[in-house]
């Protein structure tokens, strides 16, 4: 950053935002405040940047399950005449992967039954 100074006088300093003036001024008191702001813009450059396309994010490759889910959605989501959506729920082919979750609610139901007795 450039700095221009001399003794007992205001200092000019170049910043990222432009030149600023600071330092001592005349001893005379004044109720007036002077402010000046100047901005130079290259309109052609700004217009060119405005119309440039933004960087696109590359698409990640989908797994087999994600591809199947996407195709299921495209094939099975429809819109009814009353503007509601009709959706077929996807089901996993191998039901064995669900585990033994059926037994837990049955067990709780039997426990509640025996608590009443």
Secondary structure as GFF3:
##gff-version 3
##sequence-region A 1 117
A	DSSP	beta_strand	3	4	.	.	.	ID=ss1
A	DSSP	beta_strand	11	15	.	.	.	ID=ss2
A	DSSP	beta_strand	18	22	.	.	.	ID=ss3
A	DSSP	alpha_helix	43	51	.	.	.	ID=ss4
A	DSSP	alpha_helix	64	76	.	.	.	ID=ss5
A	DSSP	beta_strand	77	79	.	.	.	ID=ss6
A	DSSP	beta_strand	85	87	.	.	.	ID=ss7
A	DSSP	three_ten_helix	95	98	.	.	.	ID=ss8
A	DSSP	alpha_helix	101	116	.	.	.	ID=ss9
###
